[in-house]
């Protein structure tokens, strides 16, 4: 006999909440080269506008708050990130540690590094970053003024957009669609409503690299996220916040193209999946409960949505810390990397002089890798460990996690496996990109791209999972 259950609980939270967004599309001719294989430097136009979104979560009582600043950008260096947070905090009148920057990770937005200022279109980067900080600060102020009690209801869907991307082509590992390995297809959605039931926002959390558009694309773009938001917002009439999950080894099945129509199609696929879950959500402050038998042609079981006491759904716990992860042994030095960069650039010039454009293009891409590594090495914190930023806040039935670096998907699948009774929202690629990738221990020294550029030691991802799980356990006890 199957045990009798007379209640089908609705996962939900209750807190104070506010959300605001604005357009942050850079000038159409700004420096844009994100891909080593790209032949252009400046963008040639705009596919879809970029967006900055600020969401503030706060307990029903008390002064604590967590501010999420979500940006349609790929990554930022440590200096650019620190400047942004400082400016937004000063304008918004909040503490820097209250702001968590979460990147959608679109590779179509361009590389906004101050070190690119001397390149074509790079002169537009410093004023753009200044404007971005001002807009972010204004959004924080706007949200602080509009905080209000809200109910958050959660749901799940499945979407097959993301596929595994560590692919052995018979000779080497490449970063691309691997149909032989299953991928996490979980979509977490949240609907936020005010006390009157009016929808304030939707939140979509999904793990998939926004790499539909690659080296052939010359347009500023949020990648698939733009069309996803369009689909959801058109149906719900409320703004949609996207949070990138732990997608270190996940990317779109069809990607690395220059056709923006493919990015829009990918976005619609995720958007409709999210809408299917959002449509099915119950009203905040209710549970689906058994109302008793009804005698008809058969004896029917009647279920109804009934109001509940939401006191337990307002439980709040916020933790912020920097997890010390050991640096990987044998890190390249600045001097070594600079020498390799100089050699690649010299070899590229030689190849161009000889008319070998194919080899010149490959050398230019290799030089770009070294240039980015050099930039990162200059900004890495000193010492034996990397202080990885982690923010964990628990609201009612949900756990929200913001974590720096590009963790492999194991981070979220393992946490969700260990805590099946909780909704776990994972926002990765938060803060600056200094931490790079966090692959599982067994992938180290395999030659896979993500592990080859990882700066933290093998076992770092596992350490991160254990520490977070321990803190969740303590919070739940």
Backbone torsions as a table, in degrees:
resi	resn	phi	psi	omega
1	UNK	NA	137.9	175.8
2	UNK	-80.1	131.3	179.2
3	UNK	-55.9	147.3	-179.8
4	UNK	-84.1	125.7	176.4
5	UNK	-120.4	124.6	-176.7
6	UNK	-105.9	10.7	179.1
7	UNK	-145.0	135.4	175.8
8	UNK	-117.3	90.0	-169.6
9	UNK	-62.2	147.5	175.7
10	UNK	-101.8	114.1	179.5
11	UNK	-63.3	129.4	-176.9
12	UNK	-159.1	165.1	177.5
13	UNK	-133.3	158.9	172.8
14	UNK	-134.4	129.0	-177.7
15	UNK	-160.3	-176.6	168.0
16	UNK	-95.7	142.9	-169.8
17	UNK	-148.8	149.9	170.8
18	UNK	-154.9	148.9	178.1
19	UNK	-143.8	139.5	175.5
20	UNK	-147.9	151.6	179.9
21	UNK	-142.6	163.6	176.0
22	UNK	-152.3	165.3	178.4
23	UNK	-77.9	131.6	178.0
24	UNK	-127.6	28.3	-179.4
25	UNK	-63.2	127.0	179.7
26	UNK	-76.8	171.0	175.9
27	UNK	-55.7	143.5	-172.3
28	UNK	-65.7	-15.7	-179.1
29	UNK	-111.6	22.5	-179.6
30	UNK	-72.0	162.1	175.0
31	UNK	-57.8	134.9	-168.3
32	UNK	-133.5	-13.7	-169.3
33	UNK	-64.5	106.9	176.5
34	UNK	-101.2	-28.5	-173.3
35	UNK	-101.2	137.0	177.6
36	UNK	-60.5	-33.3	-177.6
37	UNK	-81.2	-6.4	-178.8
38	UNK	-65.6	142.9	179.1
39	UNK	-99.8	-7.7	-179.4
40	UNK	-104.1	161.2	172.9
41	UNK	-111.1	-51.1	-179.4
42	UNK	-87.2	148.6	169.0
43	UNK	-68.3	153.1	179.6
44	UNK	-110.2	1.3	-179.6
45	UNK	166.0	-166.4	-176.5
46	UNK	-127.9	125.8	174.3
47	UNK	-78.0	-58.6	175.6
48	UNK	-141.5	150.9	-179.1
49	UNK	-66.5	153.2	173.2
50	UNK	-91.7	158.4	-173.7
51	UNK	-136.2	143.5	166.6
52	UNK	-111.6	134.3	179.6
53	UNK	-128.8	131.9	173.2
54	UNK	-112.9	128.6	173.6
55	UNK	-124.4	132.4	178.1
56	UNK	-115.2	129.3	174.7
57	UNK	-112.4	135.6	179.8
58	UNK	-148.6	150.2	178.1
59	UNK	-66.6	163.7	180.0
60	UNK	-63.5	-30.2	176.5
61	UNK	-135.5	146.1	179.4
62	UNK	109.7	170.6	-173.6
63	UNK	-101.4	-5.4	179.5
64	UNK	-65.4	151.2	174.6
65	UNK	-160.1	152.1	174.0
66	UNK	-121.6	122.7	-179.3
67	UNK	-103.8	125.9	174.9
68	UNK	-108.3	121.8	175.4
69	UNK	-107.9	102.5	-176.4
70	UNK	-97.3	128.3	-174.9
71	UNK	-123.0	139.1	170.7
72	UNK	-80.2	66.8	174.2
73	UNK	-137.8	166.1	-177.7
74	UNK	-79.5	-64.3	-179.3
75	UNK	-152.9	171.8	170.4
76	UNK	-137.7	150.6	172.2
77	UNK	-74.0	169.3	-176.5
78	UNK	-61.2	-41.6	-178.9
79	UNK	-66.8	-46.9	-179.4
80	UNK	-62.5	-41.1	179.8
81	UNK	-65.5	-45.3	-179.4
82	UNK	-62.6	-40.6	178.7
83	UNK	-64.1	-42.1	-179.7
84	UNK	-62.2	-48.9	-178.3
85	UNK	-63.1	-42.1	-179.4
86	UNK	-63.0	-43.2	-178.7
87	UNK	-67.7	-45.3	-179.7
88	UNK	-64.0	-38.5	-179.7
89	UNK	-67.5	-42.0	-179.2
90	UNK	-65.1	-47.0	-179.6
91	UNK	-66.9	-40.8	-177.8
92	UNK	-77.4	-15.6	-179.8
93	UNK	73.9	35.7	-179.1
94	UNK	-126.8	169.6	176.7
95	UNK	-79.3	145.7	-178.3
96	UNK	-58.8	-39.4	-176.0
97	UNK	-67.8	-12.8	178.4
98	UNK	-79.0	-13.7	-175.3
99	UNK	-99.7	123.8	172.5
100	UNK	-111.1	116.6	177.5
101	UNK	-87.7	124.0	179.9
102	UNK	-120.4	124.5	-177.2
103	UNK	-95.9	136.5	173.5
104	UNK	-66.6	-25.2	175.9
105	UNK	80.1	18.8	175.7
106	UNK	-59.2	132.4	178.1
107	UNK	-90.3	5.5	-179.6
108	UNK	-100.8	2.5	-176.0
109	UNK	-88.1	-16.1	-176.0
110	UNK	99.6	165.2	-178.3
111	UNK	-103.4	106.7	-173.1
112	UNK	-94.0	69.9	179.6
113	UNK	-110.5	135.2	179.5
114	UNK	-60.4	-29.2	179.8
115	UNK	-67.9	-8.2	179.2
116	UNK	-95.5	6.0	-172.2
117	UNK	-63.2	-23.6	-177.8
118	UNK	-90.3	1.4	-179.8
119	UNK	-95.0	165.0	-179.6
120	UNK	-54.2	122.0	-177.9
121	UNK	82.7	-6.5	-178.3
122	UNK	-71.3	-22.3	178.7
123	UNK	-64.6	-17.8	179.7
124	UNK	-85.0	-10.7	-175.7
125	UNK	-69.8	-51.8	-178.6
126	UNK	-55.9	-47.7	177.9
127	UNK	-66.0	-30.5	177.3
128	UNK	-65.0	-45.7	179.6
129	UNK	-63.3	-35.9	175.8
130	UNK	-62.0	-45.4	179.1
131	UNK	-65.2	-37.3	179.3
132	UNK	-62.2	-43.2	178.1
133	UNK	-63.3	-40.1	178.9
134	UNK	-64.0	-43.0	-179.7
135	UNK	-67.2	-39.9	179.0
136	UNK	-63.0	-43.8	177.9
137	UNK	-61.6	-40.4	178.7
138	UNK	-64.5	-37.4	178.1
139	UNK	-65.9	-39.4	177.7
140	UNK	-60.7	-46.8	179.0
141	UNK	-60.1	-42.7	-179.4
142	UNK	-61.7	-42.6	-179.2
143	UNK	-69.2	-40.8	178.8
144	UNK	-58.8	-34.4	-178.9
145	UNK	-78.3	-12.5	-174.9
146	UNK	-121.3	14.0	176.3
147	UNK	-57.3	135.1	-179.5
148	UNK	-151.5	157.9	176.8
149	UNK	-59.9	138.6	-177.5
150	UNK	-147.6	154.0	172.7
151	UNK	-109.8	136.1	177.8
152	UNK	-117.2	123.1	178.6
153	UNK	-113.0	138.5	-172.0
154	UNK	-114.8	151.8	175.7
155	UNK	-150.1	173.0	-179.5
156	UNK	-131.1	149.0	173.4
157	UNK	-140.9	178.4	175.5
158	UNK	-125.7	142.4	178.6
159	UNK	-143.7	132.0	-176.0
160	UNK	-94.4	16.0	179.3
161	UNK	-60.3	-45.3	-175.4
162	UNK	-80.0	136.1	172.8
163	UNK	-132.2	162.2	177.7
164	UNK	-66.2	144.0	-174.2
165	UNK	-129.1	16.2	171.1
166	UNK	-96.2	98.3	-168.7
167	UNK	-117.5	124.9	174.9
168	UNK	-90.6	115.5	-175.1
169	UNK	-91.3	11.3	-179.2
170	UNK	103.6	-20.6	-179.7
171	UNK	-126.2	-31.3	-175.8
172	UNK	-159.2	162.5	171.8
173	UNK	-78.7	131.9	172.8
174	UNK	-123.6	161.9	-179.0
175	UNK	-97.9	98.0	-177.7
176	UNK	-172.3	176.1	-174.9
177	UNK	-51.7	124.0	177.6
178	UNK	-119.4	96.1	-175.5
179	UNK	-71.8	-7.9	-176.0
180	UNK	-88.1	-3.3	-177.2
181	UNK	-125.4	129.9	178.9
182	UNK	-67.0	155.0	-178.7
183	UNK	-127.9	151.3	177.4
184	UNK	-65.1	122.6	-177.6
185	UNK	-110.7	16.5	-174.1
186	UNK	-75.8	129.0	171.0
187	UNK	-112.7	123.4	173.7
188	UNK	-101.6	129.7	177.4
189	UNK	-122.0	154.2	175.3
190	UNK	-139.6	136.5	174.7
191	UNK	-113.2	125.8	-178.1
192	UNK	-107.4	127.3	-179.7
193	UNK	-131.2	153.8	175.8
194	UNK	-83.6	-175.4	-175.9
195	UNK	-66.0	-20.3	179.2
196	UNK	-91.3	1.7	-179.4
197	UNK	86.7	4.7	178.8
198	UNK	-76.3	132.1	-177.2
199	UNK	-73.6	127.4	179.5
200	UNK	-96.8	-34.1	-177.3
201	UNK	-171.0	161.0	166.3
202	UNK	-119.7	154.1	179.2
203	UNK	-129.8	130.6	179.5
204	UNK	-120.5	123.6	-178.6
205	UNK	-119.3	115.7	-175.2
206	UNK	-148.8	145.4	-177.6
207	UNK	-104.3	106.0	176.8
208	UNK	-167.4	121.1	178.4
209	UNK	-55.5	129.7	173.8
210	UNK	-79.5	70.4	-178.3
211	UNK	-120.8	33.2	171.4
212	UNK	-60.3	-49.1	-177.2
213	UNK	-93.7	132.8	-174.7
214	UNK	-132.3	-138.9	-168.2
215	UNK	-64.8	-23.8	180.0
216	UNK	-81.9	-15.3	-179.8
217	UNK	-81.3	130.3	178.4
218	UNK	-115.7	10.6	-176.6
219	UNK	-104.9	142.9	172.2
220	UNK	-66.2	129.8	-173.8
221	UNK	-155.1	144.4	170.5
222	UNK	-83.1	6.7	-177.1
223	UNK	62.4	-143.7	-173.9
224	UNK	-65.9	-17.9	-174.4
225	UNK	-66.6	-32.7	-179.8
226	UNK	-62.5	-49.4	-179.8
227	UNK	-69.0	-34.7	176.5
228	UNK	-58.6	-48.2	179.5
229	UNK	-61.8	-41.1	-179.1
230	UNK	-58.3	-45.4	-179.9
231	UNK	-61.7	-48.6	-176.3
232	UNK	-68.1	-44.7	-177.1
233	UNK	-69.3	-32.7	178.3
234	UNK	-63.5	-36.7	-177.0
235	UNK	-83.9	-37.7	-173.8
236	UNK	-92.3	-24.6	-177.1
237	UNK	73.6	15.0	-179.5
238	UNK	-131.6	154.3	-179.8
239	UNK	-64.6	148.8	-178.1
240	UNK	-117.5	126.3	177.0
241	UNK	-101.7	125.4	176.7
242	UNK	-101.5	134.5	175.4
243	UNK	-123.0	122.4	-178.9
244	UNK	-74.4	127.7	179.3
245	UNK	-82.2	-168.9	-179.4
246	UNK	-78.6	97.8	-167.8
247	UNK	-122.7	30.0	-174.9
248	UNK	-52.6	-36.9	-178.4
249	UNK	-115.4	17.2	-176.7
250	UNK	-117.2	136.9	176.8
251	UNK	-150.0	170.3	-178.3
252	UNK	-67.0	144.3	179.6
253	UNK	-54.9	-46.9	175.4
254	UNK	-107.0	109.1	-178.2
255	UNK	-148.9	-170.5	-178.3
256	UNK	56.1	43.9	-179.8
257	UNK	-119.9	173.9	176.2
258	UNK	-108.4	-3.2	-174.8
259	UNK	-87.3	112.8	-178.4
260	UNK	-66.7	-21.3	178.1
261	UNK	-64.0	-30.7	178.2
262	UNK	-68.8	-41.7	177.4
263	UNK	-61.0	-42.0	179.3
264	UNK	-66.0	-38.9	178.2
265	UNK	-65.0	-42.5	176.3
266	UNK	-60.3	-40.8	179.2
267	UNK	-65.3	-39.3	178.3
268	UNK	-65.7	-36.3	177.9
269	UNK	-58.6	-47.5	178.7
270	UNK	-69.2	-39.3	-178.9
271	UNK	-60.6	-43.9	-179.9
272	UNK	-70.0	-34.0	175.6
273	UNK	-64.0	-44.4	178.2
274	UNK	-63.0	-40.8	180.0
275	UNK	-63.6	-34.8	179.8
276	UNK	-61.4	-38.6	178.8
277	UNK	-75.9	-41.7	179.6
278	UNK	-61.6	-38.8	-179.1
279	UNK	-63.0	-32.5	-175.5
280	UNK	-84.1	-5.1	-174.2
281	UNK	-70.8	140.9	175.4
282	UNK	-78.2	168.2	177.1
283	UNK	-69.5	144.8	175.6
284	UNK	-60.4	146.8	178.5
285	UNK	80.0	16.5	178.3
286	UNK	-133.0	159.1	169.7
287	UNK	-128.2	154.6	177.8
288	UNK	-92.7	112.5	-172.3
289	UNK	-126.8	155.6	178.8
290	UNK	-74.0	124.1	-176.6
291	UNK	-99.3	-4.2	176.6
292	UNK	115.9	171.2	-178.6
293	UNK	-79.5	149.1	174.3
294	UNK	-127.2	121.6	-179.2
295	UNK	-79.2	120.5	177.5
296	UNK	-140.0	-146.6	173.9
297	UNK	-58.9	-34.9	167.2
298	UNK	-122.3	165.1	174.1
299	UNK	-83.8	112.9	-171.0
300	UNK	-97.4	149.0	175.2
301	UNK	-98.6	120.1	-176.5
302	UNK	-98.0	129.0	176.3
303	UNK	-119.0	142.5	-178.6
304	UNK	-141.1	155.7	173.3
305	UNK	-83.8	119.5	-176.7
306	UNK	-118.1	141.7	176.4
307	UNK	-61.3	147.7	179.2
308	UNK	-129.6	163.9	171.4
309	UNK	-76.9	117.9	-174.8
310	UNK	-92.7	12.1	-178.3
311	UNK	-56.4	-44.7	-178.4
312	UNK	-68.6	-21.4	-179.2
313	UNK	-79.7	-7.9	-179.9
314	UNK	-98.1	4.9	177.4
315	UNK	-56.4	136.7	-172.0
316	UNK	-136.9	132.1	174.4
317	UNK	-148.3	126.4	-177.5
318	UNK	-121.5	131.2	177.4
319	UNK	-133.0	134.8	175.3
320	UNK	-131.6	135.0	176.4
321	UNK	-160.2	170.2	174.2
322	UNK	-114.6	114.6	-178.3
323	UNK	-83.2	120.1	-178.5
324	UNK	-77.3	113.2	178.1
325	UNK	-110.6	129.6	-176.7
326	UNK	-64.7	138.1	174.2
327	UNK	-64.5	150.8	177.4
328	UNK	-69.5	133.5	178.0
329	UNK	-62.6	148.6	176.2
330	UNK	74.9	28.0	177.7
331	UNK	-59.1	141.2	175.7
332	UNK	-64.8	148.0	178.7
333	UNK	-88.0	163.6	176.4
334	UNK	-61.3	-42.7	-177.8
335	UNK	-63.8	-43.4	179.5
336	UNK	-63.8	-45.0	-178.7
337	UNK	-65.2	-40.7	178.3
338	UNK	-62.4	-40.8	179.0
339	UNK	-63.8	-40.5	179.7
340	UNK	-68.6	-37.8	176.3
341	UNK	-62.3	-46.6	179.8
342	UNK	-59.5	-40.0	-178.7
343	UNK	-67.4	-43.6	178.1
344	UNK	-61.0	-41.9	-180.0
345	UNK	-66.2	-38.5	177.4
346	UNK	-66.3	-42.5	179.7
347	UNK	-66.3	-35.4	177.1
348	UNK	-62.9	-44.8	179.2
349	UNK	-61.6	-39.7	178.6
350	UNK	-64.4	-43.5	-179.8
351	UNK	-63.5	-39.8	179.1
352	UNK	-66.6	-39.8	178.5
353	UNK	-62.5	-31.7	179.6
354	UNK	-85.3	-2.2	178.6
355	UNK	80.5	12.1	-180.0
356	UNK	-92.1	82.0	-174.5
357	UNK	-69.7	-30.2	179.2
358	UNK	-64.8	-47.6	178.9
359	UNK	-67.2	-37.0	179.0
360	UNK	-61.8	-39.9	179.5
361	UNK	-65.4	-41.1	178.3
362	UNK	-63.9	-42.2	-179.5
363	UNK	-67.1	-35.4	177.0
364	UNK	-63.2	-40.6	178.4
365	UNK	-66.0	-41.2	178.5
366	UNK	-65.9	-37.6	176.3
367	UNK	-63.9	-37.3	178.7
368	UNK	-63.2	-39.8	176.3
369	UNK	-57.7	-46.5	-178.8
370	UNK	-67.2	-36.2	179.7
371	UNK	-62.4	-42.1	180.0
372	UNK	-70.8	-38.3	177.0
373	UNK	-63.1	-42.3	179.6
374	UNK	-61.5	-43.3	178.2
375	UNK	-59.4	-41.6	-179.0
376	UNK	-70.0	-41.9	-179.5
377	UNK	-61.0	-36.5	178.3
378	UNK	-65.1	-26.1	-173.5
379	UNK	-104.9	-3.1	-179.2
380	UNK	-65.8	138.3	176.5
381	UNK	-62.2	143.8	179.1
382	UNK	-72.0	165.4	177.5
383	UNK	109.4	-170.5	-177.0
384	UNK	-93.9	-11.7	-176.1
385	UNK	-130.8	154.6	174.1
386	UNK	-98.5	125.0	-178.7
387	UNK	-83.2	90.0	-175.6
388	UNK	-75.4	125.9	-178.1
389	UNK	-75.9	130.4	177.5
390	UNK	-134.8	135.2	173.9
391	UNK	-128.2	128.8	-177.2
392	UNK	-131.3	117.1	176.1
393	UNK	-129.6	135.6	-173.2
394	UNK	-110.2	120.3	177.6
395	UNK	-128.3	110.5	177.0
396	UNK	58.2	-120.5	-176.6
397	UNK	-86.8	3.4	-172.8
398	UNK	-123.2	149.7	173.4
399	UNK	-118.9	126.0	178.9
400	UNK	-108.3	130.0	-177.1
401	UNK	-127.0	124.4	171.9
402	UNK	-114.8	123.7	-173.2
403	UNK	-139.2	137.1	-178.6
404	UNK	-73.3	152.8	175.6
405	UNK	90.2	170.9	179.1
406	UNK	-104.2	87.1	179.3
407	UNK	-75.2	144.8	169.3
408	UNK	-64.2	159.9	-173.0
409	UNK	-60.6	-20.0	178.4
410	UNK	-52.6	-31.7	-179.7
411	UNK	-54.2	-50.7	-175.4
412	UNK	-84.0	-35.2	-179.9
413	UNK	-66.7	-37.4	-179.5
414	UNK	-71.5	-42.1	177.9
415	UNK	-63.7	-40.8	179.0
416	UNK	-69.2	-31.6	176.1
417	UNK	-66.9	-40.6	-177.4
418	UNK	-74.5	-27.3	-177.3
419	UNK	-125.9	66.6	-174.9
420	UNK	-66.5	-17.8	-179.0
421	UNK	-86.5	0.2	-179.3
422	UNK	-116.8	145.8	166.5
423	UNK	-82.2	126.8	179.8
424	UNK	-119.3	113.8	177.6
425	UNK	-97.3	122.4	-176.2
426	UNK	-115.1	116.9	173.8
427	UNK	-108.2	103.8	178.6
428	UNK	-97.2	-177.3	-176.6
429	UNK	53.1	45.5	175.7
430	UNK	-98.6	151.8	-176.4
431	UNK	66.6	-164.0	-175.4
432	UNK	-77.7	171.3	-171.1
433	UNK	-93.0	12.3	-176.3
434	UNK	-56.1	-31.1	-177.2
435	UNK	-73.5	-19.6	-179.7
436	UNK	57.7	-144.5	-176.2
437	UNK	-86.0	149.1	172.5
438	UNK	-122.6	87.7	178.4
439	UNK	-86.7	162.3	175.9
440	UNK	-62.8	157.5	-175.8
441	UNK	-54.8	-41.0	-172.5
442	UNK	-71.7	-11.5	-179.4
443	UNK	-89.2	-8.7	-179.3
444	UNK	-65.9	140.8	179.1
445	UNK	65.8	28.3	175.4
446	UNK	-99.9	-14.7	-177.6
447	UNK	90.7	1.5	175.3
448	UNK	-66.7	138.8	-173.5
449	UNK	-50.4	-50.0	-173.7
450	UNK	-61.0	-40.2	179.9
451	UNK	-76.5	-27.2	-177.7
452	UNK	-67.5	-24.4	179.4
453	UNK	-109.5	4.6	178.2
454	UNK	-63.6	136.6	-178.2
455	UNK	-102.3	-11.3	177.8
456	UNK	-102.2	157.5	-171.1
457	UNK	-72.7	159.3	173.3
458	UNK	-55.3	138.3	-177.5
459	UNK	96.0	-5.9	-178.5
460	UNK	-65.9	-42.0	179.0
461	UNK	-62.9	-42.8	179.4
462	UNK	-64.0	-39.7	176.6
463	UNK	-61.5	-44.0	-179.6
464	UNK	-60.9	-44.8	-180.0
465	UNK	-61.5	-44.5	-177.5
466	UNK	-64.4	-42.6	-178.4
467	UNK	-66.1	-44.4	179.2
468	UNK	-63.5	-44.6	-179.8
469	UNK	-60.7	-40.4	179.2
470	UNK	-63.5	-41.6	179.8
471	UNK	-68.8	-35.2	176.1
472	UNK	-64.6	-43.3	179.9
473	UNK	-59.8	-44.8	179.0
474	UNK	-62.8	-41.4	179.9
475	UNK	-63.9	-37.9	-177.6
476	UNK	-75.4	-21.9	-174.0
477	UNK	-77.1	NA	NA
